[in-house]
Each structure stands twice: as structure tokens, then as C-alpha cells.
Amino acid sequence: MAEGIEGFEAHGKHEESPLTIPVAVTMSILAVLVAIATLLGHRAATEEIMLQTKATDQWAYYQSKNIRFHEMQSVVDLLAALEPADKEKTATMEEKYRKEVERYQDDKDSISEEAKKLEAEREVAAHKVDRFDAGGVILEIGLIVCSLTLLTNRRIFWYSGIILGVAGFFVTVSGFFLH
């Protein structure tokens, strides 16, 4: 049994390249950056979904106010078209419903503005998701290119992986500057 282990060790030994440690450290750094970019992308995607949900809720609220607005407008129109027996009471009711119409119109406008604001925030979050995801992909490619150095012992792969890693890092960081 000891011979089998010794035999395995003899066959398993490889000449260690001077690039092994620096490339391994570079790959570790790139792997951490990939994890960070992925986490940022997931968080931004969650924020995007939450903002879309809030905007959708605002538009539903807008629609309910719009329906009430039209109901009140119909009541005002109906009261104006009738020949009532008590004109004073009808005029009071008509005035009451006109005020409601104005209130619903004002409410609709503010609700619409809020929904549009939420949609704009969602758009920014969507662009952040794109940047974080793109940065993560570039970092992953850099990691893979770096790993080729260990297989080929060619520095060009290590340097290329570092360049891709730096590019991926800056693409990821650019997601923070979107407003």
C-alpha cells in the first residue's frame, strides 16, 4: 500500500513554475471581485423589481382615482342635466361633486408624478444591473484567461487576465456612478 502512495507522489510531481504563486494570487483576487460584482448585480436586480412593483402599485392607485374622477364627473353632468324639484338642493349637491372632481384630478396628477419618478428610479437600477453584470462577466473572463497561464506557462495570458480584470473592475465600479 505504501508503494502505491509513493508511486502516486512520484508521478504527481510537476516542475513548479515561478508564475504559479503570482497567478494564483491574481486569480484569487479576480474570484473575489467576481463574487462582489455578482452580489451587487443581484442586489440591484432586487431593487429594480421592488421599484417596478411600487410603480405598478402607483399606477393602479392612479387608475382607481381616475375611475372615481369619472364617476364624480358623471354625477355632476347628470345633476346639471336634470330638472329638479328642489333646485337649491341640487345646486348644493352639484357643487359638492364638482369639488370632488377637482380633488380627484389633483390626486391623479400627484399620483402620476410619483409613479413616473419610481419608473425613472427603476430605469437607473436596471442600468446598474447591466453594469454590475457586465463587470462580473469581464472579471470571469479575466479569471479564465489567467488560469490559462498555469496550463501554458505563458505570461501573455496572465497579463491579459490582469487587463481584463482591471477593465471588469472599472465597469463594475461605474455602476455606482449612475443616477
C-alpha positions as CSV (number, residue, x, y, z in Angstrom):
1,M,0.0,0.0,0.0
2,A,2.8,2.4,0.8
3,E,4.3,1.7,-2.6
4,G,1.1,2.8,-4.3
5,I,1.2,6.1,-2.4
6,E,4.8,6.7,-3.1
7,G,4.3,5.8,-6.7
8,F,1.5,8.3,-6.9
9,E,3.6,11.0,-5.4
10,A,6.4,10.3,-7.9
11,H,4.1,10.6,-10.8
12,G,2.2,13.6,-9.4
13,K,5.2,15.8,-9.1
14,H,5.5,18.6,-11.6
15,E,8.0,21.3,-12.0
16,E,6.7,24.4,-10.2
17,S,6.7,27.4,-12.4
18,P,7.7,30.8,-10.9
19,L,4.4,32.1,-12.2
20,T,2.3,29.7,-10.1
21,I,2.0,31.8,-7.0
22,P,1.5,35.3,-8.6
23,V,-1.0,33.8,-11.0
24,A,-2.8,32.0,-8.1
25,V,-3.0,35.3,-6.1
26,T,-4.3,37.2,-9.2
27,M,-6.9,34.5,-9.7
28,S,-7.9,34.7,-6.1
29,I,-8.4,38.5,-6.3
30,L,-10.4,38.1,-9.5
31,A,-12.6,35.5,-7.9
32,V,-13.3,37.8,-5.0
33,L,-14.1,40.6,-7.4
34,V,-16.4,38.3,-9.4
35,A,-18.3,37.4,-6.2
36,I,-18.7,41.1,-5.3
37,A,-19.9,42.1,-8.8
38,T,-22.4,39.2,-8.7
39,L,-23.7,40.2,-5.3
40,L,-24.0,43.9,-6.5
41,G,-25.9,42.7,-9.6
42,H,-28.3,40.6,-7.5
43,R,-29.0,43.5,-5.1
44,A,-29.5,45.9,-8.0
45,A,-31.9,43.5,-9.7
46,T,-33.9,43.1,-6.4
47,E,-34.1,46.9,-6.2
48,E,-35.2,47.1,-9.8
49,I,-38.0,44.6,-9.1
50,M,-39.1,46.4,-5.9
51,L,-39.2,49.8,-7.7
52,Q,-41.2,48.3,-10.6
53,T,-43.7,46.8,-8.1
54,K,-44.0,50.2,-6.4
55,A,-44.5,52.0,-9.7
56,T,-47.2,49.4,-10.7
57,D,-48.9,50.0,-7.4
58,Q,-48.9,53.7,-8.0
59,W,-50.4,53.3,-11.5
60,A,-53.1,51.0,-10.0
61,Y,-53.8,53.7,-7.5
62,Y,-53.9,56.3,-10.3
63,Q,-56.5,54.1,-12.1
64,S,-58.7,53.9,-9.1
65,K,-58.6,57.7,-8.7
66,N,-59.3,58.1,-12.4
67,I,-62.4,55.8,-12.1
68,R,-63.7,57.8,-9.2
69,F,-63.0,61.0,-11.1
70,H,-65.1,59.9,-14.0
71,E,-67.9,58.7,-11.6
72,M,-68.0,62.1,-9.9
73,Q,-67.9,63.8,-13.3
74,S,-70.9,61.7,-14.4
75,V,-72.8,62.7,-11.3
76,V,-72.1,66.4,-12.0
77,D,-73.2,66.0,-15.6
78,L,-76.3,64.2,-14.6
79,L,-77.3,66.8,-12.0
80,A,-76.7,69.6,-14.5
81,A,-79.0,67.8,-17.0
82,L,-81.9,67.2,-14.6
83,E,-84.9,69.5,-14.0
84,P,-85.0,69.1,-10.2
85,A,-87.9,70.0,-8.0
86,D,-85.5,71.4,-5.4
87,K,-83.0,73.5,-7.4
88,E,-81.2,74.8,-4.4
89,K,-80.5,71.3,-3.0
90,T,-79.4,70.1,-6.5
91,A,-77.1,73.1,-6.8
92,T,-75.5,72.2,-3.5
93,M,-75.0,68.6,-4.5
94,E,-73.6,69.6,-7.8
95,E,-71.1,71.9,-6.1
96,K,-70.1,69.1,-3.7
97,Y,-69.4,66.8,-6.6
98,R,-67.5,69.4,-8.6
99,K,-65.2,69.8,-5.6
100,E,-64.7,66.0,-5.5
101,V,-64.0,66.1,-9.3
102,E,-61.3,68.7,-8.7
103,R,-59.8,66.8,-5.7
104,Y,-59.6,63.6,-7.7
105,Q,-58.0,65.4,-10.6
106,D,-55.3,66.9,-8.3
107,D,-54.8,63.4,-6.7
108,K,-54.4,61.8,-10.1
109,D,-51.7,64.3,-11.0
110,S,-49.6,63.8,-7.9
111,I,-50.0,60.0,-8.1
112,S,-49.0,60.1,-11.7
113,E,-45.9,62.1,-10.9
114,E,-44.9,59.7,-8.1
115,A,-45.3,56.7,-10.5
116,K,-43.2,58.4,-13.1
117,K,-40.5,59.1,-10.5
118,L,-40.5,55.4,-9.4
119,E,-40.2,54.3,-13.1
120,A,-37.2,56.6,-13.5
121,E,-35.5,55.1,-10.4
122,R,-36.3,51.7,-11.8
123,E,-34.5,52.6,-15.0
124,V,-31.4,53.7,-13.1
125,A,-31.5,50.4,-11.2
126,A,-31.8,48.5,-14.4
127,H,-28.7,50.2,-15.8
128,K,-26.8,49.4,-12.6
129,V,-27.8,45.7,-13.0
130,D,-26.4,45.9,-16.6
131,R,-23.1,47.4,-15.4
132,F,-22.6,45.0,-12.5
133,D,-23.4,42.0,-14.7
134,A,-21.1,43.2,-17.5
135,G,-18.3,43.8,-15.0
136,G,-18.8,40.4,-13.5
137,V,-18.7,38.7,-16.9
138,I,-15.5,40.6,-17.8
139,L,-13.9,39.6,-14.5
140,E,-14.9,36.0,-15.0
141,I,-13.3,36.0,-18.5
142,G,-10.2,37.6,-16.9
143,L,-10.1,34.8,-14.3
144,I,-10.3,32.1,-17.0
145,V,-7.6,33.8,-19.2
146,C,-5.4,34.0,-16.1
147,S,-5.9,30.3,-15.5
148,L,-4.5,29.5,-18.9
149,T,-1.2,30.8,-17.7
150,L,-1.0,27.8,-15.3
151,L,-1.6,25.4,-18.2
152,T,0.7,27.0,-20.8
153,N,3.3,28.9,-18.6
154,R,2.9,31.9,-20.9
155,R,2.9,35.3,-19.3
156,I,0.7,36.8,-22.0
157,F,-2.3,35.0,-20.5
158,W,-1.5,36.4,-17.1
159,Y,-1.1,39.9,-18.4
160,S,-4.3,39.6,-20.5
161,G,-6.2,38.3,-17.5
162,I,-5.0,41.2,-15.4
163,I,-6.0,43.7,-18.1
164,L,-9.5,42.1,-18.3
165,G,-9.7,42.1,-14.5
166,V,-9.0,45.8,-14.4
167,A,-11.5,46.5,-17.1
168,G,-14.1,44.4,-15.4
169,F,-13.4,46.2,-12.1
170,F,-13.9,49.6,-13.6
171,V,-17.1,48.5,-15.4
172,T,-18.5,47.3,-12.1
173,V,-17.5,50.4,-10.2
174,S,-19.1,52.6,-13.0
175,G,-22.5,51.2,-11.8
176,F,-22.2,53.2,-8.6
177,F,-22.0,56.5,-10.6
178,L,-25.3,56.1,-12.4
179,H,-28.0,58.4,-11.1
